[in-house]
Amino acid sequence: MKKVCALIGKYFGVLAVIFLIIGMTLPTSFSWVLGKVGGVSVLSVLLGIIMFGMGRP
């Protein structure tokens, strides 16, 4: 798990650009992000995970 996290951290900028391009060309592929699972917004959970990851030294 540490190797996967290190790999994501190392190439986060590249991953962000790839997802940006996919989102701009195929916006319907990310429509699930605006939904709810169990009454909880998926977008809020994803933003929480991102913010939690930013707090890591």
Biopython code that builds the backbone (N, CA, C, O; Angstrom):
import numpy as np
from Bio.PDB.StructureBuilder import StructureBuilder

atoms = [
    (1, "MET", "N", (0.822, -1.195, 0.000)),
    (1, "MET", "CA", (0.000, 0.000, 0.000)),
    (1, "MET", "C", (0.868, 1.260, 0.000)),
    (1, "MET", "O", (0.525, 2.258, -0.634)),
    (2, "LYS", "N", (1.983, 1.206, 0.709)),
    (2, "LYS", "CA", (2.875, 2.363, 0.741)),
    (2, "LYS", "C", (3.457, 2.647, -0.632)),
    (2, "LYS", "O", (3.641, 3.804, -1.009)),
    (3, "LYS", "N", (3.749, 1.586, -1.383)),
    (3, "LYS", "CA", (4.301, 1.767, -2.726)),
    (3, "LYS", "C", (3.287, 2.432, -3.650)),
    (3, "LYS", "O", (3.641, 3.293, -4.456)),
    (4, "VAL", "N", (2.019, 2.027, -3.527)),
    (4, "VAL", "CA", (0.966, 2.620, -4.358)),
    (4, "VAL", "C", (0.799, 4.093, -4.016)),
    (4, "VAL", "O", (0.700, 4.932, -4.911)),
    (5, "CYS", "N", (0.768, 4.408, -2.727)),
    (5, "CYS", "CA", (0.626, 5.802, -2.295)),
    (5, "CYS", "C", (1.818, 6.647, -2.736)),
    (5, "CYS", "O", (1.648, 7.794, -3.150)),
    (6, "ALA", "N", (3.012, 6.089, -2.651)),
    (6, "ALA", "CA", (4.203, 6.814, -3.091)),
    (6, "ALA", "C", (4.166, 7.056, -4.596)),
    (6, "ALA", "O", (4.564, 8.121, -5.069)),
    (7, "LEU", "N", (3.687, 6.069, -5.346)),
    (7, "LEU", "CA", (3.585, 6.213, -6.794)),
    (7, "LEU", "C", (2.566, 7.290, -7.162)),
    (7, "LEU", "O", (2.817, 8.108, -8.048)),
    (8, "ILE", "N", (1.428, 7.291, -6.490)),
    (8, "ILE", "CA", (0.407, 8.310, -6.739)),
    (8, "ILE", "C", (0.942, 9.690, -6.369)),
    (8, "ILE", "O", (0.737, 10.654, -7.107)),
    (9, "GLY", "N", (1.618, 9.788, -5.243)),
    (9, "GLY", "CA", (2.177, 11.064, -4.815)),
    (9, "GLY", "C", (3.235, 11.591, -5.767)),
    (9, "GLY", "O", (3.329, 12.795, -6.003)),
    (10, "LYS", "N", (4.026, 10.684, -6.309)),
    (10, "LYS", "CA", (5.097, 11.078, -7.217)),
    (10, "LYS", "C", (4.548, 11.601, -8.547)),
    (10, "LYS", "O", (5.077, 12.558, -9.112)),
    (11, "TYR", "N", (3.498, 10.974, -9.032)),
    (11, "TYR", "CA", (2.942, 11.329, -10.339)),
    (11, "TYR", "C", (1.576, 12.000, -10.244)),
    (11, "TYR", "O", (0.781, 11.900, -11.179)),
    (12, "PHE", "N", (1.286, 12.677, -9.144)),
    (12, "PHE", "CA", (-0.028, 13.289, -8.955)),
    (12, "PHE", "C", (-0.321, 14.343, -10.012)),
    (12, "PHE", "O", (-1.447, 14.417, -10.504)),
    (13, "GLY", "N", (0.641, 15.141, -10.364)),
    (13, "GLY", "CA", (0.433, 16.172, -11.382)),
    (13, "GLY", "C", (0.056, 15.578, -12.728)),
    (13, "GLY", "O", (-0.833, 16.084, -13.414)),
    (14, "VAL", "N", (0.733, 14.509, -13.100)),
    (14, "VAL", "CA", (0.436, 13.836, -14.365)),
    (14, "VAL", "C", (-0.962, 13.227, -14.322)),
    (14, "VAL", "O", (-1.725, 13.339, -15.281)),
    (15, "LEU", "N", (-1.293, 12.581, -13.202)),
    (15, "LEU", "CA", (-2.631, 12.001, -13.050)),
    (15, "LEU", "C", (-3.713, 13.070, -13.108)),
    (15, "LEU", "O", (-4.767, 12.853, -13.705)),
    (16, "ALA", "N", (-3.465, 14.209, -12.500)),
    (16, "ALA", "CA", (-4.445, 15.296, -12.517)),
    (16, "ALA", "C", (-4.685, 15.794, -13.936)),
    (16, "ALA", "O", (-5.826, 16.058, -14.314)),
    (17, "VAL", "N", (-3.630, 15.924, -14.718)),
    (17, "VAL", "CA", (-3.775, 16.381, -16.103)),
    (17, "VAL", "C", (-4.513, 15.333, -16.940)),
    (17, "VAL", "O", (-5.347, 15.686, -17.774)),
    (18, "ILE", "N", (-4.215, 14.064, -16.726)),
    (18, "ILE", "CA", (-4.910, 13.001, -17.462)),
    (18, "ILE", "C", (-6.396, 13.022, -17.159)),
    (18, "ILE", "O", (-7.216, 12.949, -18.074)),
    (19, "PHE", "N", (-6.759, 13.122, -15.867)),
    (19, "PHE", "CA", (-8.170, 13.170, -15.504)),
    (19, "PHE", "C", (-8.831, 14.459, -15.984)),
    (19, "PHE", "O", (-10.021, 14.456, -16.298)),
    (20, "LEU", "N", (-8.089, 15.550, -16.046)),
    (20, "LEU", "CA", (-8.618, 16.797, -16.595)),
    (20, "LEU", "C", (-8.988, 16.625, -18.061)),
    (20, "LEU", "O", (-10.067, 17.032, -18.490)),
    (21, "ILE", "N", (-8.097, 16.027, -18.815)),
    (21, "ILE", "CA", (-8.357, 15.817, -20.237)),
    (21, "ILE", "C", (-9.554, 14.886, -20.440)),
    (21, "ILE", "O", (-10.412, 15.153, -21.282)),
    (22, "ILE", "N", (-9.613, 13.803, -19.677)),
    (22, "ILE", "CA", (-10.752, 12.885, -19.781)),
    (22, "ILE", "C", (-12.044, 13.592, -19.410)),
    (22, "ILE", "O", (-13.059, 13.424, -20.086)),
    (23, "GLY", "N", (-12.020, 14.381, -18.344)),
    (23, "GLY", "CA", (-13.213, 15.103, -17.914)),
    (23, "GLY", "C", (-13.679, 16.154, -18.901)),
    (23, "GLY", "O", (-14.880, 16.393, -19.034)),
    (24, "MET", "N", (-12.745, 16.781, -19.593)),
    (24, "MET", "CA", (-13.116, 17.788, -20.579)),
    (24, "MET", "C", (-13.643, 17.151, -21.866)),
    (24, "MET", "O", (-14.527, 17.713, -22.512)),
    (25, "THR", "N", (-13.122, 16.007, -22.239)),
    (25, "THR", "CA", (-13.565, 15.374, -23.477)),
    (25, "THR", "C", (-14.785, 14.476, -23.279)),
    (25, "THR", "O", (-15.622, 14.372, -24.177)),
    (26, "LEU", "N", (-14.901, 13.828, -22.123)),
    (26, "LEU", "CA", (-16.023, 12.933, -21.824)),
    (26, "LEU", "C", (-16.640, 13.295, -20.470)),
    (26, "LEU", "O", (-16.480, 12.545, -19.507)),
    (27, "PRO", "N", (-17.335, 14.419, -20.378)),
    (27, "PRO", "CA", (-17.845, 14.848, -19.069)),
    (27, "PRO", "C", (-18.872, 13.896, -18.448)),
    (27, "PRO", "O", (-19.029, 13.875, -17.227)),
    (28, "THR", "N", (-19.559, 13.122, -19.257)),
    (28, "THR", "CA", (-20.548, 12.193, -18.698)),
    (28, "THR", "C", (-19.896, 11.039, -17.946)),
    (28, "THR", "O", (-20.549, 10.378, -17.139)),
    (29, "SER", "N", (-18.620, 10.793, -18.201)),
    (29, "SER", "CA", (-17.936, 9.701, -17.506)),
    (29, "SER", "C", (-17.710, 10.018, -16.028)),
    (29, "SER", "O", (-17.420, 9.116, -15.242)),
    (30, "PHE", "N", (-17.837, 11.285, -15.644)),
    (30, "PHE", "CA", (-17.670, 11.671, -14.242)),
    (30, "PHE", "C", (-18.961, 12.146, -13.601)),
    (30, "PHE", "O", (-18.922, 12.779, -12.546)),
    (31, "SER", "N", (-20.100, 11.860, -14.207)),
    (31, "SER", "CA", (-21.375, 12.302, -13.647)),
    (31, "SER", "C", (-21.707, 11.574, -12.343)),
    (31, "SER", "O", (-22.518, 12.070, -11.560)),
    (32, "TRP", "N", (-21.106, 10.420, -12.094)),
    (32, "TRP", "CA", (-21.348, 9.674, -10.857)),
    (32, "TRP", "C", (-20.844, 10.434, -9.630)),
    (32, "TRP", "O", (-21.292, 10.174, -8.513)),
    (33, "VAL", "N", (-19.926, 11.361, -9.829)),
    (33, "VAL", "CA", (-19.359, 12.122, -8.710)),
    (33, "VAL", "C", (-20.429, 13.015, -8.069)),
    (33, "VAL", "O", (-20.347, 13.311, -6.877)),
    (34, "LEU", "N", (-21.417, 13.441, -8.836)),
    (34, "LEU", "CA", (-22.453, 14.324, -8.314)),
    (34, "LEU", "C", (-23.576, 13.573, -7.620)),
    (34, "LEU", "O", (-24.505, 14.199, -7.108)),
    (35, "GLY", "N", (-23.514, 12.255, -7.589)),
    (35, "GLY", "CA", (-24.551, 11.444, -6.962)),
    (35, "GLY", "C", (-24.365, 11.297, -5.462)),
    (35, "GLY", "O", (-23.471, 11.893, -4.861)),
    (36, "LYS", "N", (-25.236, 10.485, -4.878)),
    (36, "LYS", "CA", (-25.170, 10.201, -3.442)),
    (36, "LYS", "C", (-25.158, 8.703, -3.234)),
    (36, "LYS", "O", (-25.801, 7.956, -3.972)),
    (37, "VAL", "N", (-24.425, 8.269, -2.229)),
    (37, "VAL", "CA", (-24.369, 6.862, -1.846)),
    (37, "VAL", "C", (-24.723, 6.793, -0.373)),
    (37, "VAL", "O", (-24.009, 7.331, 0.473)),
    (38, "GLY", "N", (-25.815, 6.135, -0.073)),
    (38, "GLY", "CA", (-26.246, 6.039, 1.321)),
    (38, "GLY", "C", (-26.603, 7.393, 1.910)),
    (38, "GLY", "O", (-26.462, 7.598, 3.116)),
    (39, "GLY", "N", (-27.057, 8.309, 1.090)),
    (39, "GLY", "CA", (-27.436, 9.639, 1.560)),
    (39, "GLY", "C", (-26.266, 10.599, 1.723)),
    (39, "GLY", "O", (-26.457, 11.741, 2.142)),
    (40, "VAL", "N", (-25.057, 10.149, 1.397)),
    (40, "VAL", "CA", (-23.867, 10.982, 1.531)),
    (40, "VAL", "C", (-23.371, 11.349, 0.136)),
    (40, "VAL", "O", (-23.277, 10.488, -0.739)),
    (41, "SER", "N", (-23.056, 12.615, -0.069)),
    (41, "SER", "CA", (-22.574, 13.091, -1.358)),
    (41, "SER", "C", (-21.197, 12.507, -1.662)),
    (41, "SER", "O", (-20.287, 12.576, -0.836)),
    (42, "VAL", "N", (-21.056, 11.936, -2.843)),
    (42, "VAL", "CA", (-19.782, 11.350, -3.270)),
    (42, "VAL", "C", (-18.727, 12.441, -3.397)),
    (42, "VAL", "O", (-17.571, 12.237, -3.026)),
    (43, "LEU", "N", (-19.119, 13.596, -3.919)),
    (43, "LEU", "CA", (-18.187, 14.705, -4.085)),
    (43, "LEU", "C", (-17.598, 15.145, -2.749)),
    (43, "LEU", "O", (-16.401, 15.419, -2.661)),
    (44, "SER", "N", (-18.420, 15.214, -1.718)),
    (44, "SER", "CA", (-17.935, 15.619, -0.396)),
    (44, "SER", "C", (-16.925, 14.619, 0.158)),
    (44, "SER", "O", (-15.924, 15.008, 0.762)),
    (45, "VAL", "N", (-17.186, 13.350, -0.045)),
    (45, "VAL", "CA", (-16.256, 12.320, 0.435)),
    (45, "VAL", "C", (-14.931, 12.406, -0.314)),
    (45, "VAL", "O", (-13.866, 12.330, 0.299)),
    (46, "LEU", "N", (-14.991, 12.565, -1.637)),
    (46, "LEU", "CA", (-13.757, 12.672, -2.422)),
    (46, "LEU", "C", (-12.946, 13.909, -2.038)),
    (46, "LEU", "O", (-11.722, 13.841, -1.928)),
    (47, "LEU", "N", (-13.625, 15.033, -1.836)),
    (47, "LEU", "CA", (-12.907, 16.240, -1.397)),
    (47, "LEU", "C", (-12.300, 16.055, -0.012)),
    (47, "LEU", "O", (-11.205, 16.549, 0.258)),
    (48, "GLY", "N", (-13.002, 15.349, 0.864)),
    (48, "GLY", "CA", (-12.460, 15.060, 2.195)),
    (48, "GLY", "C", (-11.203, 14.217, 2.126)),
    (48, "GLY", "O", (-10.247, 14.451, 2.866)),
    (49, "ILE", "N", (-11.204, 13.236, 1.234)),
    (49, "ILE", "CA", (-10.012, 12.386, 1.069)),
    (49, "ILE", "C", (-8.846, 13.211, 0.534)),
    (49, "ILE", "O", (-7.713, 13.052, 0.988)),
    (50, "ILE", "N", (-9.117, 14.087, -0.426)),
    (50, "ILE", "CA", (-8.065, 14.936, -0.969)),
    (50, "ILE", "C", (-7.513, 15.864, 0.096)),
    (50, "ILE", "O", (-6.297, 16.009, 0.218)),
    (51, "MET", "N", (-8.379, 16.491, 0.864)),
    (51, "MET", "CA", (-7.933, 17.409, 1.908)),
    (51, "MET", "C", (-7.154, 16.683, 2.998)),
    (51, "MET", "O", (-6.172, 17.209, 3.519)),
    (52, "PHE", "N", (-7.594, 15.469, 3.343)),
    (52, "PHE", "CA", (-6.872, 14.693, 4.332)),
    (52, "PHE", "C", (-5.471, 14.340, 3.828)),
    (52, "PHE", "O", (-4.509, 14.368, 4.596)),
    (53, "GLY", "N", (-5.357, 14.013, 2.552)),
    (53, "GLY", "CA", (-4.061, 13.691, 1.965)),
    (53, "GLY", "C", (-3.136, 14.899, 1.902)),
    (53, "GLY", "O", (-1.917, 14.744, 1.974)),
    (54, "MET", "N", (-3.690, 16.090, 1.769)),
    (54, "MET", "CA", (-2.854, 17.289, 1.701)),
    (54, "MET", "C", (-2.226, 17.622, 3.064)),
    (54, "MET", "O", (-1.211, 18.316, 3.119)),
    (55, "GLY", "N", (-2.806, 17.146, 4.132)),
    (55, "GLY", "CA", (-2.291, 17.435, 5.460)),
    (55, "GLY", "C", (-1.117, 16.573, 5.850)),
    (55, "GLY", "O", (-0.506, 16.797, 6.895)),
    (56, "ARG", "N", (-0.789, 15.594, 5.035)),
    (56, "ARG", "CA", (0.317, 14.692, 5.333)),
    (56, "ARG", "C", (1.650, 15.381, 5.059)),
    (56, "ARG", "O", (1.811, 16.006, 4.011)),
    (57, "PRO", "N", (2.611, 15.280, 5.983)),
    (57, "PRO", "CA", (3.921, 15.945, 5.779)),
    (57, "PRO", "C", (4.759, 15.328, 4.695)),
    (57, "PRO", "O", (5.868, 15.792, 4.432)),
]
sb = StructureBuilder()
sb.init_structure("model")
sb.init_model(0)
sb.init_chain("A")
sb.init_seg("    ")
for serial, (resi, resn, name, xyz) in enumerate(atoms, 1):
    if name == "N":
        sb.init_residue(resn, " ", resi, " ")
    sb.init_atom(name, np.array(xyz, "f"), 0.0, 1.0, " ", f" {name:<3s}", serial, name[0])
structure = sb.get_structure()
